[in-house]
């Protein structure tokens, strides 16, 4: 089953990834993307349940009225890591290793 995984900025400033349901205007199974500085001077992304630290599972929904911005593209490796976190199944990558790309260009 193919999911319409999208990246959003909510009105509270959170960057969220989730499965977009256009019919119901909902983000299903939302997860927060947090930036973490790396030792190499770049940024790494951490995917956490939206209700963390009180919820340890990625589940629930967010109404579309809370969306401030929808990113045009969601990097494939970020959406793969999200789907792995939601399903608890590891997805194969195109090359050796599943290195997450540098998405610092998304953050301004």
CNS distance restraints for C-alpha pairs under 8 A (distance, minus, plus):
assign (resid   3 and name CA) (resid  19 and name CA) 6.17 0.50 0.50
assign (resid   3 and name CA) (resid  20 and name CA) 7.87 0.50 0.50
assign (resid   4 and name CA) (resid  19 and name CA) 5.43 0.50 0.50
assign (resid   4 and name CA) (resid  20 and name CA) 5.56 0.50 0.50
assign (resid   4 and name CA) (resid  21 and name CA) 7.64 0.50 0.50
assign (resid   5 and name CA) (resid  17 and name CA) 6.97 0.50 0.50
assign (resid   5 and name CA) (resid  18 and name CA) 5.47 0.50 0.50
assign (resid   5 and name CA) (resid  19 and name CA) 4.52 0.50 0.50
assign (resid   5 and name CA) (resid  20 and name CA) 6.08 0.50 0.50
assign (resid   5 and name CA) (resid  74 and name CA) 7.61 0.50 0.50
assign (resid   5 and name CA) (resid  79 and name CA) 6.42 0.50 0.50
assign (resid   6 and name CA) (resid  17 and name CA) 5.70 0.50 0.50
assign (resid   6 and name CA) (resid  18 and name CA) 5.77 0.50 0.50
assign (resid   6 and name CA) (resid  19 and name CA) 6.37 0.50 0.50
assign (resid   6 and name CA) (resid  20 and name CA) 6.32 0.50 0.50
assign (resid   6 and name CA) (resid  70 and name CA) 7.60 0.50 0.50
assign (resid   6 and name CA) (resid  71 and name CA) 7.38 0.50 0.50
assign (resid   6 and name CA) (resid  73 and name CA) 7.51 0.50 0.50
assign (resid   6 and name CA) (resid  74 and name CA) 5.91 0.50 0.50
assign (resid   6 and name CA) (resid  79 and name CA) 7.81 0.50 0.50
assign (resid   7 and name CA) (resid  15 and name CA) 7.25 0.50 0.50
assign (resid   7 and name CA) (resid  16 and name CA) 5.84 0.50 0.50
assign (resid   7 and name CA) (resid  17 and name CA) 4.49 0.50 0.50
assign (resid   7 and name CA) (resid  18 and name CA) 6.78 0.50 0.50
assign (resid   7 and name CA) (resid  70 and name CA) 6.21 0.50 0.50
assign (resid   7 and name CA) (resid  71 and name CA) 5.52 0.50 0.50
assign (resid   7 and name CA) (resid  73 and name CA) 7.46 0.50 0.50
assign (resid   7 and name CA) (resid  74 and name CA) 5.74 0.50 0.50
assign (resid   8 and name CA) (resid  15 and name CA) 5.77 0.50 0.50
assign (resid   8 and name CA) (resid  16 and name CA) 5.17 0.50 0.50
assign (resid   8 and name CA) (resid  17 and name CA) 6.19 0.50 0.50
assign (resid   8 and name CA) (resid  67 and name CA) 6.67 0.50 0.50
assign (resid   8 and name CA) (resid  68 and name CA) 7.57 0.50 0.50
assign (resid   8 and name CA) (resid  69 and name CA) 5.70 0.50 0.50
assign (resid   8 and name CA) (resid  70 and name CA) 4.55 0.50 0.50
assign (resid   8 and name CA) (resid  71 and name CA) 5.83 0.50 0.50
assign (resid   9 and name CA) (resid  13 and name CA) 6.11 0.50 0.50
assign (resid   9 and name CA) (resid  14 and name CA) 5.73 0.50 0.50
assign (resid   9 and name CA) (resid  15 and name CA) 4.58 0.50 0.50
assign (resid   9 and name CA) (resid  16 and name CA) 6.16 0.50 0.50
assign (resid   9 and name CA) (resid  67 and name CA) 6.16 0.50 0.50
assign (resid   9 and name CA) (resid  68 and name CA) 5.67 0.50 0.50
assign (resid   9 and name CA) (resid  69 and name CA) 4.99 0.50 0.50
assign (resid   9 and name CA) (resid  70 and name CA) 6.41 0.50 0.50
assign (resid   9 and name CA) (resid  71 and name CA) 7.77 0.50 0.50
assign (resid  10 and name CA) (resid  14 and name CA) 5.37 0.50 0.50
assign (resid  10 and name CA) (resid  15 and name CA) 6.47 0.50 0.50
assign (resid  10 and name CA) (resid  16 and name CA) 7.21 0.50 0.50
assign (resid  10 and name CA) (resid  66 and name CA) 5.65 0.50 0.50
assign (resid  10 and name CA) (resid  67 and name CA) 4.47 0.50 0.50
assign (resid  10 and name CA) (resid  68 and name CA) 5.04 0.50 0.50
assign (resid  10 and name CA) (resid  69 and name CA) 6.78 0.50 0.50
assign (resid  11 and name CA) (resid  66 and name CA) 5.65 0.50 0.50
assign (resid  11 and name CA) (resid  67 and name CA) 5.90 0.50 0.50
assign (resid  11 and name CA) (resid  68 and name CA) 5.06 0.50 0.50
assign (resid  14 and name CA) (resid  32 and name CA) 6.82 0.50 0.50
assign (resid  14 and name CA) (resid  33 and name CA) 7.76 0.50 0.50
assign (resid  15 and name CA) (resid  32 and name CA) 5.89 0.50 0.50
assign (resid  15 and name CA) (resid  33 and name CA) 5.54 0.50 0.50
assign (resid  15 and name CA) (resid  34 and name CA) 7.40 0.50 0.50
assign (resid  16 and name CA) (resid  30 and name CA) 6.30 0.50 0.50
assign (resid  16 and name CA) (resid  31 and name CA) 5.51 0.50 0.50
assign (resid  16 and name CA) (resid  32 and name CA) 4.58 0.50 0.50
assign (resid  16 and name CA) (resid  33 and name CA) 5.78 0.50 0.50
assign (resid  16 and name CA) (resid  50 and name CA) 7.89 0.50 0.50
assign (resid  17 and name CA) (resid  30 and name CA) 5.73 0.50 0.50
assign (resid  17 and name CA) (resid  31 and name CA) 5.38 0.50 0.50
assign (resid  17 and name CA) (resid  32 and name CA) 6.45 0.50 0.50
assign (resid  17 and name CA) (resid  33 and name CA) 6.99 0.50 0.50
assign (resid  17 and name CA) (resid  79 and name CA) 7.85 0.50 0.50
assign (resid  17 and name CA) (resid  82 and name CA) 7.51 0.50 0.50
assign (resid  18 and name CA) (resid  27 and name CA) 5.60 0.50 0.50
assign (resid  18 and name CA) (resid  28 and name CA) 5.78 0.50 0.50
assign (resid  18 and name CA) (resid  29 and name CA) 5.61 0.50 0.50
assign (resid  18 and name CA) (resid  30 and name CA) 4.45 0.50 0.50
assign (resid  18 and name CA) (resid  31 and name CA) 6.27 0.50 0.50
assign (resid  18 and name CA) (resid  82 and name CA) 7.94 0.50 0.50
assign (resid  19 and name CA) (resid  27 and name CA) 5.57 0.50 0.50
assign (resid  19 and name CA) (resid  28 and name CA) 5.00 0.50 0.50
assign (resid  19 and name CA) (resid  29 and name CA) 6.40 0.50 0.50
assign (resid  19 and name CA) (resid  30 and name CA) 7.22 0.50 0.50
assign (resid  20 and name CA) (resid  25 and name CA) 7.54 0.50 0.50
assign (resid  20 and name CA) (resid  26 and name CA) 6.09 0.50 0.50
assign (resid  20 and name CA) (resid  27 and name CA) 4.76 0.50 0.50
assign (resid  20 and name CA) (resid  28 and name CA) 6.27 0.50 0.50
assign (resid  21 and name CA) (resid  25 and name CA) 5.70 0.50 0.50
assign (resid  21 and name CA) (resid  26 and name CA) 5.24 0.50 0.50
assign (resid  21 and name CA) (resid  27 and name CA) 6.24 0.50 0.50
assign (resid  21 and name CA) (resid  28 and name CA) 7.08 0.50 0.50
assign (resid  22 and name CA) (resid  26 and name CA) 6.79 0.50 0.50
assign (resid  25 and name CA) (resid  63 and name CA) 6.38 0.50 0.50
assign (resid  25 and name CA) (resid  64 and name CA) 5.04 0.50 0.50
assign (resid  26 and name CA) (resid  61 and name CA) 6.34 0.50 0.50
assign (resid  26 and name CA) (resid  62 and name CA) 5.63 0.50 0.50
assign (resid  26 and name CA) (resid  63 and name CA) 4.76 0.50 0.50
assign (resid  26 and name CA) (resid  64 and name CA) 5.11 0.50 0.50
assign (resid  27 and name CA) (resid  61 and name CA) 5.36 0.50 0.50
assign (resid  27 and name CA) (resid  62 and name CA) 5.06 0.50 0.50
assign (resid  27 and name CA) (resid  63 and name CA) 6.51 0.50 0.50
assign (resid  27 and name CA) (resid  64 and name CA) 6.77 0.50 0.50
assign (resid  28 and name CA) (resid  59 and name CA) 7.07 0.50 0.50
assign (resid  28 and name CA) (resid  60 and name CA) 6.03 0.50 0.50
assign (resid  28 and name CA) (resid  61 and name CA) 4.44 0.50 0.50
assign (resid  28 and name CA) (resid  62 and name CA) 6.70 0.50 0.50
assign (resid  29 and name CA) (resid  58 and name CA) 5.47 0.50 0.50
assign (resid  29 and name CA) (resid  59 and name CA) 4.07 0.50 0.50
assign (resid  29 and name CA) (resid  60 and name CA) 5.07 0.50 0.50
assign (resid  29 and name CA) (resid  61 and name CA) 5.78 0.50 0.50
assign (resid  29 and name CA) (resid  86 and name CA) 7.58 0.50 0.50
assign (resid  30 and name CA) (resid  49 and name CA) 6.90 0.50 0.50
assign (resid  30 and name CA) (resid  50 and name CA) 5.84 0.50 0.50
assign (resid  30 and name CA) (resid  58 and name CA) 6.42 0.50 0.50
assign (resid  30 and name CA) (resid  59 and name CA) 6.42 0.50 0.50
assign (resid  30 and name CA) (resid  60 and name CA) 6.70 0.50 0.50
assign (resid  30 and name CA) (resid  61 and name CA) 6.35 0.50 0.50
assign (resid  30 and name CA) (resid  62 and name CA) 7.17 0.50 0.50
assign (resid  31 and name CA) (resid  47 and name CA) 6.24 0.50 0.50
assign (resid  31 and name CA) (resid  48 and name CA) 5.46 0.50 0.50
assign (resid  31 and name CA) (resid  49 and name CA) 4.62 0.50 0.50
assign (resid  31 and name CA) (resid  50 and name CA) 4.70 0.50 0.50
assign (resid  31 and name CA) (resid  58 and name CA) 6.17 0.50 0.50
assign (resid  31 and name CA) (resid  82 and name CA) 7.80 0.50 0.50
assign (resid  32 and name CA) (resid  46 and name CA) 7.96 0.50 0.50
assign (resid  32 and name CA) (resid  47 and name CA) 5.75 0.50 0.50
assign (resid  32 and name CA) (resid  48 and name CA) 5.19 0.50 0.50
assign (resid  32 and name CA) (resid  49 and name CA) 6.11 0.50 0.50
assign (resid  32 and name CA) (resid  50 and name CA) 5.24 0.50 0.50
assign (resid  33 and name CA) (resid  45 and name CA) 6.21 0.50 0.50
assign (resid  33 and name CA) (resid  46 and name CA) 5.62 0.50 0.50
assign (resid  33 and name CA) (resid  47 and name CA) 4.91 0.50 0.50
assign (resid  33 and name CA) (resid  48 and name CA) 6.58 0.50 0.50
assign (resid  34 and name CA) (resid  45 and name CA) 5.60 0.50 0.50
assign (resid  34 and name CA) (resid  46 and name CA) 5.11 0.50 0.50
assign (resid  34 and name CA) (resid  47 and name CA) 6.60 0.50 0.50
assign (resid  34 and name CA) (resid  48 and name CA) 7.69 0.50 0.50
assign (resid  35 and name CA) (resid  43 and name CA) 6.17 0.50 0.50
assign (resid  35 and name CA) (resid  44 and name CA) 5.73 0.50 0.50
assign (resid  35 and name CA) (resid  45 and name CA) 4.74 0.50 0.50
assign (resid  35 and name CA) (resid  46 and name CA) 6.33 0.50 0.50
assign (resid  36 and name CA) (resid  43 and name CA) 5.61 0.50 0.50
assign (resid  36 and name CA) (resid  44 and name CA) 5.14 0.50 0.50
assign (resid  36 and name CA) (resid  45 and name CA) 6.01 0.50 0.50
assign (resid  36 and name CA) (resid  46 and name CA) 7.02 0.50 0.50
assign (resid  37 and name CA) (resid  41 and name CA) 6.71 0.50 0.50
assign (resid  37 and name CA) (resid  42 and name CA) 6.06 0.50 0.50
assign (resid  37 and name CA) (resid  43 and name CA) 4.55 0.50 0.50
assign (resid  37 and name CA) (resid  44 and name CA) 6.14 0.50 0.50
assign (resid  38 and name CA) (resid  42 and name CA) 5.36 0.50 0.50
assign (resid  38 and name CA) (resid  43 and name CA) 5.30 0.50 0.50
assign (resid  38 and name CA) (resid  44 and name CA) 6.13 0.50 0.50
assign (resid  42 and name CA) (resid 102 and name CA) 7.37 0.50 0.50
assign (resid  42 and name CA) (resid 104 and name CA) 7.06 0.50 0.50
assign (resid  43 and name CA) (resid 102 and name CA) 6.88 0.50 0.50
assign (resid  43 and name CA) (resid 103 and name CA) 7.38 0.50 0.50
assign (resid  43 and name CA) (resid 104 and name CA) 6.03 0.50 0.50
assign (resid  44 and name CA) (resid 100 and name CA) 7.97 0.50 0.50
assign (resid  44 and name CA) (resid 102 and name CA) 7.14 0.50 0.50
assign (resid  44 and name CA) (resid 103 and name CA) 7.75 0.50 0.50
assign (resid  47 and name CA) (resid  82 and name CA) 6.95 0.50 0.50
assign (resid  47 and name CA) (resid  85 and name CA) 7.91 0.50 0.50
assign (resid  48 and name CA) (resid  52 and name CA) 6.48 0.50 0.50
assign (resid  48 and name CA) (resid  58 and name CA) 7.57 0.50 0.50
assign (resid  49 and name CA) (resid  53 and name CA) 7.97 0.50 0.50
assign (resid  49 and name CA) (resid  55 and name CA) 6.58 0.50 0.50
assign (resid  49 and name CA) (resid  56 and name CA) 6.19 0.50 0.50
assign (resid  49 and name CA) (resid  57 and name CA) 5.90 0.50 0.50
assign (resid  49 and name CA) (resid  58 and name CA) 4.62 0.50 0.50
assign (resid  49 and name CA) (resid  59 and name CA) 7.40 0.50 0.50
assign (resid  50 and name CA) (resid  55 and name CA) 7.60 0.50 0.50
assign (resid  50 and name CA) (resid  58 and name CA) 6.88 0.50 0.50
assign (resid  51 and name CA) (resid  55 and name CA) 4.86 0.50 0.50
assign (resid  51 and name CA) (resid  56 and name CA) 7.50 0.50 0.50
assign (resid  52 and name CA) (resid  56 and name CA) 6.17 0.50 0.50
assign (resid  57 and name CA) (resid  86 and name CA) 7.82 0.50 0.50
assign (resid  58 and name CA) (resid  85 and name CA) 7.63 0.50 0.50
assign (resid  58 and name CA) (resid  86 and name CA) 5.88 0.50 0.50
assign (resid  59 and name CA) (resid  86 and name CA) 7.97 0.50 0.50
assign (resid  62 and name CA) (resid  66 and name CA) 7.29 0.50 0.50
assign (resid  63 and name CA) (resid  67 and name CA) 7.85 0.50 0.50
assign (resid  74 and name CA) (resid  78 and name CA) 6.97 0.50 0.50
assign (resid  74 and name CA) (resid  79 and name CA) 6.63 0.50 0.50
assign (resid  75 and name CA) (resid  79 and name CA) 6.40 0.50 0.50
assign (resid  76 and name CA) (resid  80 and name CA) 6.06 0.50 0.50
assign (resid  77 and name CA) (resid  81 and name CA) 6.17 0.50 0.50
assign (resid  77 and name CA) (resid  98 and name CA) 7.85 0.50 0.50
assign (resid  77 and name CA) (resid  99 and name CA) 7.98 0.50 0.50
assign (resid  77 and name CA) (resid 100 and name CA) 5.91 0.50 0.50
assign (resid  77 and name CA) (resid 101 and name CA) 6.93 0.50 0.50
assign (resid  78 and name CA) (resid  82 and name CA) 6.20 0.50 0.50
assign (resid  78 and name CA) (resid 100 and name CA) 6.89 0.50 0.50
assign (resid  79 and name CA) (resid  83 and name CA) 6.14 0.50 0.50
assign (resid  80 and name CA) (resid  84 and name CA) 6.13 0.50 0.50
assign (resid  80 and name CA) (resid  91 and name CA) 6.74 0.50 0.50
assign (resid  81 and name CA) (resid  85 and name CA) 6.20 0.50 0.50
assign (resid  81 and name CA) (resid  91 and name CA) 7.99 0.50 0.50
assign (resid  82 and name CA) (resid  86 and name CA) 6.21 0.50 0.50
assign (resid  83 and name CA) (resid  87 and name CA) 5.89 0.50 0.50
assign (resid  83 and name CA) (resid  88 and name CA) 7.82 0.50 0.50
assign (resid  83 and name CA) (resid  89 and name CA) 7.88 0.50 0.50
assign (resid  84 and name CA) (resid  88 and name CA) 5.18 0.50 0.50
assign (resid  84 and name CA) (resid  89 and name CA) 5.11 0.50 0.50
assign (resid  84 and name CA) (resid  90 and name CA) 5.29 0.50 0.50
assign (resid  84 and name CA) (resid  91 and name CA) 6.39 0.50 0.50
assign (resid  85 and name CA) (resid  89 and name CA) 7.47 0.50 0.50
assign (resid  92 and name CA) (resid  98 and name CA) 7.76 0.50 0.50
assign (resid  93 and name CA) (resid  97 and name CA) 6.87 0.50 0.50
assign (resid  93 and name CA) (resid  98 and name CA) 5.68 0.50 0.50
assign (resid 103 and name CA) (resid 107 and name CA) 7.38 0.50 0.50
assign (resid 104 and name CA) (resid 108 and name CA) 7.81 0.50 0.50
